[in-house]
Each structure stands twice: as structure tokens, then as C-alpha cells.
Amino acid sequence: MRVSHDVSALVGPRGWCTWEQLTSRVDRKTVAAWVGAGRLVRMQSGIYAPPQTAADVRVRVDAATSALDGLASHSTALALWNLVPRMPGPVHVLVDQRRSGRGPAGVVLHRTTELDDVRRRVMGLPVTSVDRAVVDSWGRPAGLSRPDVRGAAITAVRERLCSPADLSYELARRPKLPGRAALGELIELLLNGCRSELEIWGCLNVLRGPGMPIFTLQRRVEVGGRTFFLDAACDEVKLAVEMDGAAYHGSPQQREDDIGRDALLATVGWQTLRFSFRRMTDAPDACRRDIRSAYVVRRRLFGLDEVR
């Protein structure tokens, strides 16, 4: 009597299994027949999965990192951290420097002496730390663009998945990284408090310049039992500059929230200047003039001797 096996049930909940695990449950001829009939897919040497799970990115990453005793890295790691979209293509795996040989089909191997230093877990999968994944991907985008990796770095810092200091430390360990100077400039802006491309634009093209006051970025202010982070703040005269992105600040509800926030800050002496994305990028000189004018008036209001 012929027995029909449920291949998925035999493979197990991870969606893949090894040759040894399979042949402990059914004979080798049956495994070969399943592969020939398309009921099983040989993902890499000694690793098998049903076709419905073999294409799943999570299953591919799990199988590759388990078989190679490594960590998902580069663009694969950034995708697992939800910093870039998941893409088709090979799985990138970081392995110990002492490991020899090339990666199996569908896997790109990278070697390091610092494997344990950067080991993390996301969704149960072994993965490199965010800062390591950003720096690795900057040097070897592997299907991403530099703007993609730049955006991932900014988002990672804003969402506190890593700190600018973490990125700086990881970059210091890579003196020969391609494009190192450009990444260093970005990290410096993140260290200064920038948390978006608009804030970076504003910092470089609006807040800096002759006659401009000194601003602290992402200044924390507590008022009325609430905590706010000002995009840019001149503590000397309690002048705040908010850089409003079109996507976030364009809704009526958000405008109402901004008005309420500015009014609350005013109760403890802060004046807020708001600049839209369009105005900042189209007329940075005019924005600077407005800031300087407000600064001069505030200095007089505060009774400061030196007036710029």
C-alpha cells in the first residue's frame, strides 16, 4: 500500500530542514522523487524546503544563517530591520573570518573578525546590528542606492535603533570603506541633531551662515507635563525654528496640533518660527533674514547688550 506523505508537515514549522532530518523520516529514494516531482526544492547543499516556503525571504534567511552559522548582513539586514524594502536577490550573510569557501547559490558571504560584536536578533533571526548593516551597505549597497542607505541611516537614528555615536564607532573600524567621507559627513550631521533630510537641508542651507545665531538641534523642552523636541533652538533668546515637511505637517489636524504646541511653548517664553519645505528649499535667503530679524528683536526684548 502506497503512503502519501504531507511534505510540509515532514519538513516542519521552520519551512526548511536538512538532508539528515529528512532521511531520518523517509528513505532517500522518496526524497529524490519529491525533488524530481517539484514537491521539494534544494535551497542549498543539504537544505530542502517545499516550493511554497522556499521563496519566502524569512525562510531563506533562516536557512542560510543556520547552515553557515552566520548573521544576515548588508541589504538583507536593513530589510529585516524594516529600514529598506525587502528585495529579491541573494541573501547576504556575515560569517567568521576563518570560514573558507564560497557561499552557496543564492547566498553572498562576507567575512569578519567581529562577528560576536555585532550579533543581534530580529523576528527570531540572527542579524547584524543596525549600525553595522548601514556601514556595510554604504560600502557595498548590493541592489540599494546610496540615497537608500542614507535614508536608512537617518531613519535608524530617528527611531533610536542605533545612535549617531554607534555609526561613528562602526565607521572608525572601516578606514578603507568606499565613500567613507560622505558617510562621515552624514554622521556628523546626525551627531549635531539632524533627524530628517529636511533638517539636514535646513542645517546646511538655512541655520548656518553669516550673522546667524547658534542653534541646538532637537532641543528637549518640557512644559505643561508634556515633552517636546524643537527642531532647532537658540536658548540665548528662546527662539525656536521648526522645519515642516509637507507630508507630515500638511494635514488640517497636524496644523491644529502645531498651533497648540507653539502656544504652549509661548507660555514659557519660546517664540516659534515655522518654515515649510517649499519655502526653505525655494527661498533659504529669505528664511535666514526672518530668523535674523526675530533674533535681533528677541535680543532687545531680553535686554542683551550686543545686538547683531
N, C-alpha and C positions, 0 to 999 in steps of 0.2 A: 504494500500500500504506500502510495506516494504522500509524503508530508509536505504541506505548504507552510513555509516559514514567513513570519512578519519581519521583513528585513529591518525596518526602523526599530522595532522592539528589540531585536537582537543587537543592533548597534548601540542602543542605549540613549539616555537623555541628553548627553553632550552633543549628539548629532554626528559623531565620528567614533571610530575605535581602531585599535591596532590589529595587525595581522594575527598576532598571538592571541588577542582576545577573541577574534572571530573564529579562528581554528580550534579554540577550546570549546566552541559551542556547536560548530558544524564542520564537516570534513572539508579538505582543501578543494576537492573537485566541485563541491557546491559553491564555494566562494568564487572559484574561477568561472563557473557557469553564470553566477549572478553578475560578475563583472562583464562577461561576454554579452549578456542579455540587457545590460544597462541598468540593472537593479542596484548595483553598487558602482561607485566611482573611486578610482585610486587617486586620492588627492596628492599624495607624495609617497615616497618609499615607505612602505609598511603602514600607511594610514588610509583608511577607507571610510566612505560615507555614502548614504543614499543620495541620489541626484537632487532631491528636493532640499537637502541641507548642505550639500557640497558647495553650492553657490552662495550660501549665506556668509556675509563678511565676518560675523562674530564667530561662526564655526571655523572658518578658515584661519582666523587669528588664533583661536584656542588651539587648534590642531598644530599650527606652525610653532607657536611659542612652547607648547608642551613637548613636541618632538625634538626641538632644538635647545630646550632649556634656556630660552631667551625671553626678551621683552619686546612687545610691539613698539616700534620706534618711527621717527620721521613723520611722514604724512599719515601713516596708519595710526600713530599715537595721537596726533592732533585731531583726527576724526573721532577716535574713541573719547577724547576729552570734549567733544562737541564744539571744537573751535574751527573746523572746516567741514564741508560736506563729505560724506563717505563716497569714495570713488572706486570705480572698477580698476583692476590692475593688480600688480603684485603686492603681497603683504611684506612690509619692512620689519625686520627682526634684528634687534641688537643682541649679540652673543659675546661670550667671553673671548678675549684676545687669543687665548690658547687654542680655541677651536679651529680646526683646519677644514679645508674643503669648501666647495661652493654650495650655495643654498639650493634646495630642490626647485623644481619648476613651480612658478607662481610665488616664489619667496626670494627676497633680496636680503642677503646677510650683511650686517655691519658689525665690526669688531671693536671692542673697547676693553680697557683695563679697569673701568669704573662701573661695572655692571651693578653691583650691590648698592652703590651710592645713589643711583637714580631709579631704583626699583620702586614702583607704585602699583596699585591695583585700581581698575575702573571696570565696573559691571562684572566683577569677578575675574577679570583678565589681567595678566601681568603686563605692565606698560611702563614706559619711561616717564619720568617727571615732566611736567608741563614745560619748565624752563629748558630742560634738555631737548625735548621734542621741538621747541621753537628754534633753538640754535642749530640743531641738526638739520631741520628743514630749511633754514635760511641758507646753509651751505650747500644743501642738496635738495631742492624743492620737490623733486620726484613727482611731477604731474601738477604741482601747485605753481603759482607765480609768486614773485617776491611780495607784491601787494597782498596776496592771500596770507602769506606768513606774517607780514607786518600787521594785518588786521587781527590775526590770531594772537599775536603778542599783546596788542592793545587790549583786546577783549579779555585775555587771561589775567592781565593785571587789574583791569576794572572789576572783574568778577572774583578777584582775590584767589585765583587758582595758583598764582605764584606772585612774587613781588618783583619790582624792578631790580632790587639787590640780588635776588636769585638769578635773574637773567644776566646781570653784570658778572656774577661769580662764574656762571657757566661759560660765558663768552671769554673770560680771562683764561679758562682752561683750553681755549681753542685759538692759539695765536696765528694759525695759518688758515683760518676759516675764510672761504671765498666771500667777498662782500662784507668783510668784518667791520670796516669803517662805517658803512651805512647803518649796520645794526647797532653799532656803538652810539651813533648819533640818536637813533630812536630810543635806546635805553636811557640815555642822558635826559631826554625829554620826559620819559616816564618817571625817572628819578625826581625830576623837577615838579611832578604832579599832574602832567597831562594824562587824560584818560579817554580821549577820543581824537579822531583825525581833525575835527573842528577845533578842539582845544590846542592841538599841535599847530594848526594853521594860525590860530589867534595868538599863541605864544610867540611864534616866529615873525608874524607879519603885522600884528597889532600891538601887543603888550610891550614889545621891545622897540626901542628907538630913542632918539634924542629927546630929552625933556620928559620922558615917561616916568611915572612913579615906579617904585619897586613893588611887585606883586608876589604874593604867595599863592600857589595853586592848590586847589582842593582844601581850602581853609575850613576847618571844622568850627561851627558856631552852634551853641545850644541856647534856645530861647523858648519860653513857654512850655517847657517839658519836651520839646522836640529838638532833634539834631539835624542840622543842615550842613552840606558841604558846598562852599562857594567856589565857583569855577576859578575865579581869581579875586584876591582881596588885598587891598592896601590898608594895613592895620593903622598906619600913621594917621589916616583921616577917615577910617571906616568907610571906604569906598569899595563896593563890590562890582565886578564885571561878570555878567552871565552870558555865555555863548550858546544861543538857542538853535539847535539843529531842527531842520524843517520837519523831519519825521516825528520827533518826539513832542515838539512844542507847537505843532500846527493845529492841534485839536482844540475845540472850544473848552473842553474840560481842563486840559492842561494849562490853557491861558488863565482860566479861573484860579487854578492851583498856584500858578506863578504870581498872580496878583496878591493872593492871600499870603504867600510866603514872603514876598517883598514887603508887604505891610507889617507882618510880624517882625521881620528883621529891622524895620524902621523904628519899632518901639524901643529897641536897644541901641539906636543911633546909626544903623547902617543905611547908606544910600546905595541903591542898586541900579546900575545901567545895564540894559539888555540890548544885545545886538543879534539880529537874525543871521542865519547862514548866508543869505544873499547879500546883505549889507556888508558883512565882514569880508566876504570874498570879492565883492564888486567895488567897495569903497573903503579900503583899510585906512587910507589917509584921513578920511572924514571921521572914522571911528576913533582914531588916535586924537584928533582935535577935540572931539566931545569928551574923551577921557581926561585930557589935559585941562580943559576948561573946568570940568567938575572938580578936578584935583585942586586947582587954584582957588576956587570958591570955598572948598572944604578946608583948605589950609587957613584961610582967613577966618572961617567960622570957628575953627579950633584954636585960633589965636597964636598960630605958629609964626615965628619971626620971618624965616626965609620963605619967600614966595617965588615959585618958578614961573 
